[in-house]
Amino acid sequence: MQVGFYFDQTRCIGCFACAVACKDWHDIPAGSINWMRIKYNETGKFPDVFVSYLIKPCYHCEDPVCIPVCPVGAITKREEDGIVIVNSNKCLGNIDCDSKCLKACPYDAPQFSEEKGSKMSKCNYCLDRFLEQKLPICIEACRTHALDAGSLSHLKEKYGDIQEADNFIYSKRTKPAIILKPKK
Amino acid sequence: MQNSENQEEIVRTSSTFDCGGRCPLRLHVKDGKIIRVETDDYEIEDEQLRACLRCRALRQYVYHPKRLKYPLKRDGPKGSGKFKRITWDEALSEIADKLKEVKQNHGNSSIFLAAGGAYLGALHDGMFAMIRLFTQFGGFSTHYGNVSSEGAVYATQTQYTSPFVGNSRTDLLNSKLIIMWGWDPARMISGSDTIYNLVKAKEKGIKIVCIDPRYTDSAVILADQWIPIVPGTDTAMMVAMAYIMITEQLHDKEFLAKYTVGFEKFAEYVLGKEDSIPKTPEWAESITTVPAETIRNLAREYATTKPAALMDCQGPARSAVGELYNRCAMTLTVMTGNVGRHGGSAAGGLMGIPYGHMFFSSRIPPPGRNPVEEGLKSVRGSLDLQLRFQARCHTNKIFDAILKGKKGGYPFDVKLAWFVNNNFLNQLGNTNKAADALKQLDYMVCSELWLTPTARYADIILPVTSIAEKNDFTRPWPSGPYFISNQKAIEPLGECKSDLRIAEELADKLEIDDFQKYPHELQALKFLIKLREDSRKNIRKIDEFRDAGIKRLKLDEPYIAFKKQVEDPDNNPFKTPSGKIEIFSQRIADLNDPENPPIPKYMERWEGRYDPLSEKYPLQLLSPHPKNRVHSELFLIEWLREVEPHVAWINPVDAEARNIKDEDEILVFNDRGKLMIKAWLTERIIPGVICIFEGAWYDPDENGIDRGGCVNTLTKDAYSPGGASALKSCLVEVKKFEGGA
């Protein structure tokens, strides 16, 4: 089974409730470690402006490129659900291995702080909640119900099989587990 | 709260911030500490009242290292921020001595209560506690005028004589056209479920038009059409829409005849019979910059699409033209017959429905009238704002009144001021003047959770508990229908006390022997729930209410403002003098104030685009609600600060003319002050306007430049004829910051 996210870009107001809920749930201080990021895009000229937001957690790719580049095997993909997790204790840190996972990831999902020797952490699909049959905290945080999560095949059935959105490039190499409704 | 060791408990509460949402929260508490925050878990997922980012950060707010935890006494010049820790006994003894001294030497009118709405619980609203105490101490002076909404309040009192002009948010789905005029509910949570209902409306295929100087985040997802408009000129566009409706006979004559008075006078103005200026779309284009064709089309569309909801709000009414914006909007809603009908809207900006509404909030009754305000002329039913100032000053004039006192025409000389529930220095107009006033003030007490820019000027600061540390009963204000029960999650931090307790302990020091105390929160809450009819009727089982943390009311159908009045007008007249909706107001005509016209109009007052001052200060400054704070509350919370840097929105056209690039530090200035901020170049704002979100904390450097970017360093401490705090009528100039200035 492969789990994934659904994101309705036409509903996202860029409010960051998901990102703050993520920090609270996982007890991550303000700073450069952001398991959930929101990317902003603005194009056009006044008054014909186009704006979009895009969520950027870890997409828990079907073929994660972060795993083979890790020199110590700290990153694994769970067989039973496809969640990509990192054992931060094993990680060599951003200096000793030069953040190879971050360089490999097309979506900048691996997170390091600015401190020397910082170990990688990233979105773990709220594994603790997942094991209790709960959705990731970001899903329930969304005020416009723009987010969903679950098995990827289920999400495809429910929302269609679209992997494009504004400001997003689908990596055929890594196959991110996300279904999208693009803003046009 | 039962909190055995290692056991995780869920404690249900909400914030009581001065916020348009009121969202159920579930605090995870372990070993006496909040470890996580979750929001509403209502089984009907689609109707959940989901908290926004602000309350998602509540844990960091409660435990922030800068929370005040002990009483403080000033230990340096006023405003220096230097304080030393003292005991409660020392603090309250000193305050009691000062109160007695001022009372004896200057009289009770020299004791000033500056009360805001920073936390709005029925029991733990600091304002209510202080009003009770000061009333029993012989009285006090205070202020009048809600900074947020006074323009809308005055407008709705004029035309409907009711503040309950809102429809249930679910009713937006019954509309065929929604016009959001100056309204950005993505940021300013005007009802916990508002933005989601708008999303549903949009997805149902209902066309949404956003009229705003900015392409807001609401517009980003909702707008089928964005119509940028020059700030302060909304009324010109509205009047021109009326012109099209009248000249093309699109207005609902039957509705106007049956339910309104004064339309003919308004029509005379619109058609130019009064001043020889027909209010054509071309006339409006020259003022608003909105193309005449766009105005014409929207007027036709709005008049012929039934039902349609014109949603004005309170923001554009916080200006020198204040109430006229809401009055013009309300006039369009009656001209199109959309009042009292599903899918329509009565406009008026306040958006509240009378179920579980904040306006009905119970409070412990004060022991009689404030003696300082005894024997004044009644204000009941009057639209004469000056009657409000027989013993009070306008809220946006607090600091001017402190500076000038009776010599400046105010009804009192302030010798001692108590600031509770507010950060007024930061949040009212003209912050530099406010700082001067507080430097000169004889004695100042501040009840606070934080060392705010206002609190820095206090002689004594008393540390107050947060909502997590107390039980309370609260309500939403713009949109219900529900009540919230707040359960105490943790013990008070440090030596923090509730305002209720502070007042009680001070009453002892003041030797007020018969001061009514409420030592048991839960008993007091039961009393407060039973005090008001709506909560008494709807909350029968208080224990169940406290377990659930919320009582949702089920309405048979969405609530519609003035439905009764429209369906059965004979038995349900409006409460206006004429019994009808008053487009023309005789009560205003009687005031004989040329600035306050009896019919709604487009008027230029001051610091708008066409003020001659614009030659010196050519940019209009907007100061909307921030998305990551509630006004200035939550300012220090890092989880929220990192979400959005504090920047000034500026159109590249205006930036390039001043050689300003994205992220450049800029100086924004006028005769009232200067502030430094980073520029954010964006096409999302109309040229000629810059936007700085309110609530950043004032932080003046040695050259008088506010490095904190508090927008009120630039705004004016003035109000409209209807009492709107005119914070959005503000002209500035901008230049690249080169240091110094």
Boltz contact constraints between the chains, C-beta under 6 A:
constraints:
  - contact:
      token1: [A, 11]
      token2: [B, 199]
      max_distance: 6.0
  - contact:
      token1: [A, 11]
      token2: [B, 221]
      max_distance: 6.0
  - contact:
      token1: [A, 13]
      token2: [B, 186]
      max_distance: 6.0
  - contact:
      token1: [A, 13]
      token2: [B, 217]
      max_distance: 6.0
  - contact:
      token1: [A, 13]
      token2: [B, 221]
      max_distance: 6.0
  - contact:
      token1: [A, 14]
      token2: [B, 217]
      max_distance: 6.0
  - contact:
      token1: [A, 15]
      token2: [B, 53]
      max_distance: 6.0
  - contact:
      token1: [A, 16]
      token2: [B, 53]
      max_distance: 6.0
  - contact:
      token1: [A, 16]
      token2: [B, 643]
      max_distance: 6.0
  - contact:
      token1: [A, 17]
      token2: [B, 52]
      max_distance: 6.0
  - contact:
      token1: [A, 17]
      token2: [B, 53]
      max_distance: 6.0
  - contact:
      token1: [A, 17]
      token2: [B, 56]
      max_distance: 6.0
  - contact:
      token1: [A, 20]
      token2: [B, 53]
      max_distance: 6.0
  - contact:
      token1: [A, 20]
      token2: [B, 56]
      max_distance: 6.0
  - contact:
      token1: [A, 20]
      token2: [B, 57]
      max_distance: 6.0
  - contact:
      token1: [A, 20]
      token2: [B, 639]
      max_distance: 6.0
  - contact:
      token1: [A, 21]
      token2: [B, 56]
      max_distance: 6.0
  - contact:
      token1: [A, 23]
      token2: [B, 639]
      max_distance: 6.0
  - contact:
      token1: [A, 24]
      token2: [B, 36]
      max_distance: 6.0
  - contact:
      token1: [A, 24]
      token2: [B, 37]
      max_distance: 6.0
  - contact:
      token1: [A, 24]
      token2: [B, 56]
      max_distance: 6.0
  - contact:
      token1: [A, 24]
      token2: [B, 59]
      max_distance: 6.0
  - contact:
      token1: [A, 25]
      token2: [B, 36]
      max_distance: 6.0
  - contact:
      token1: [A, 30]
      token2: [B, 638]
      max_distance: 6.0
  - contact:
      token1: [A, 30]
      token2: [B, 639]
      max_distance: 6.0
  - contact:
      token1: [A, 30]
      token2: [B, 642]
      max_distance: 6.0
  - contact:
      token1: [A, 45]
      token2: [B, 683]
      max_distance: 6.0
  - contact:
      token1: [A, 46]
      token2: [B, 683]
      max_distance: 6.0
  - contact:
      token1: [A, 47]
      token2: [B, 228]
      max_distance: 6.0
  - contact:
      token1: [A, 49]
      token2: [B, 215]
      max_distance: 6.0
  - contact:
      token1: [A, 49]
      token2: [B, 683]
      max_distance: 6.0
  - contact:
      token1: [A, 49]
      token2: [B, 684]
      max_distance: 6.0
  - contact:
      token1: [A, 51]
      token2: [B, 220]
      max_distance: 6.0
  - contact:
      token1: [A, 143]
      token2: [B, 50]
      max_distance: 6.0
  - contact:
      token1: [A, 143]
      token2: [B, 195]
      max_distance: 6.0
  - contact:
      token1: [A, 144]
      token2: [B, 195]
      max_distance: 6.0
  - contact:
      token1: [A, 144]
      token2: [B, 196]
      max_distance: 6.0
  - contact:
      token1: [A, 144]
      token2: [B, 199]
      max_distance: 6.0
